[in-house]
Every structure is written in C-alpha cells, then in structure tokens.
Amino acid sequence: QKNRMDWGDTGSIEASEQVALHQSGYSAIFKARLAQDGDMPIRLTVLFGAETLGLMLLGMALLESGLLSGHWPQARTLRLAGWAYAVSLPGMAGLTVWCALRDWNPVITSTASLLWSIPFREIMVVGHVALLVWLAVAYAHTPIIRRIAAVGQTALSNYIGTSVLMASIFYGYGLGLFGIVTRAQAYLF
C-alpha cells in the first residue's frame, strides 16, 4: 500500500520508521512509546504543573462565584468576556509580532509560547469561558446546546471512546491507516 502521508518528509528514514512502527502491532507501539516517553509524565508535570494547578483553582473560583453555573447576569458575563479579550488579545498579538520580527527563532518562539504568554493565556481562558457561558445561557433551550450539554456530561467516556476508536482506525492492530491518509482526509475521521 502506497504511503500518502502529506505532513513532513515521507521519504526520510525516520518518517518511514514511524509509519512502519505505527502500522505494526500493539506491543511494538507500546514498547516504543514507553522507551520514548517513559519520563514524559514527570517532564510534563514540571513544565505545566503550576499552570494546570492555577487553571484548576481558577475554574473552582469561577464555579464558586456562579459564573460557570450560569448564575451571573448576562450583561456581566459578556462584560467579563470583553474585558478579558481586551487585555489578552493585544498581549498575544504582541508576542506573535515579536516572534515574527525575530524570524520565528525557535528559542524566542518557544519562550514566548511557553513562558511569556502565560498571563495572557490565563486571561484569555476567562474570556473564552465567559463567552461560552453567555452563549450557553442565551441559547439554553436550543437543540445544539442540549446536545453539547449531553456530551459534556460524558466527557471522560467520550475522551476514552475517541482514543480507542482512533487507535483502532490508525494503528496497525486496527485498520493500520497511520501514514496512509492525508491531513485533509484525517479530518473526516
């Protein structure tokens, strides 16, 4: 079967090895992932643990304040979204311009993305949450919001189900389509 992967240099040895690995069986994929990512949980905790904890605490505060449960007046919720975007978007745009002016230098771009954007990201999250809550409350009785609410009540099941389904489609112990479909075709899945 011809490899039609359109993301990256498919002719490279490394890309060919990755396609072969992911089209192989479960134990080979598991062993490779363990060898490659064995300490990944520790590295991710060090890198993103404080931010994740901060976002969790922010979420608890927003729930306790009544925003997440939709108890705020709609005007107040929309005003919060507006203020959050007014503060965060210029900061994120400024970081983007800075990276572009530095010709997307990997060190500068990584630092801007992982470090300097944190305060703007946190504020933008509040804006996103406020806007989504406003929309959910404003259109609470529409069929689409009821469907989204039903999915939200089974978020973990949906996450696990999607992971199992996609692994079964793309990995070798399933249909083995890893490296076969293009990026555009992957969106269909």
C-alpha positions, 0 to 999 in steps of 0.5 A: 500500500502506497504511503500518502502521508502529506505532513513532513518528509515521507521519504526520510528514514525516520518518517518511514520508521514511524509509519512502519512502527505505527502500522505494526502491532500493539506491543511494538507501539507500546514498547516504543512509546514507553522507551520514548516517553517513559519520563514524559509524565514527570517532564510534563508535570514540571513544565505545566504543573503550576499552570494546570494547578492555577487553571484548576483553582481558577475554574473552582473560583469561577464555579464558586462565584456562579459564573460557570453555573450560569448564575451571573447576569448576562450583561456581566458575563459578556462584560467579563468576556470583553474585558478579558479579550481586551487585555489578552488579545493585544498581549498575544498579538504582541508576542506573535509580532515579536516572534515574527520580527525575530524570524520565528527563532525557535528559542524566542518562539518557544519562550514566548509560547511557553513562558511569556504568554502565560498571563495572557493565556490565563486571561484569555481562558476567562474570556473564552469561558465567559463567552461560552457561558453567555452563549450557553445561557442565551441559547439554553433551550436550543437543540445544539446546546442540549446536545453539547450539554449531553456530551459534556456530561460524558466527557471522560467516556467520550475522551476514552471512546475517541482514543480507542476508536482512533487507535483502532482506525490508525494503528496497525492492530486496527485498520493500520491507516497511520501514514496512509491518509492525508491531513485533509482526509484525517479530518473526516475521521 
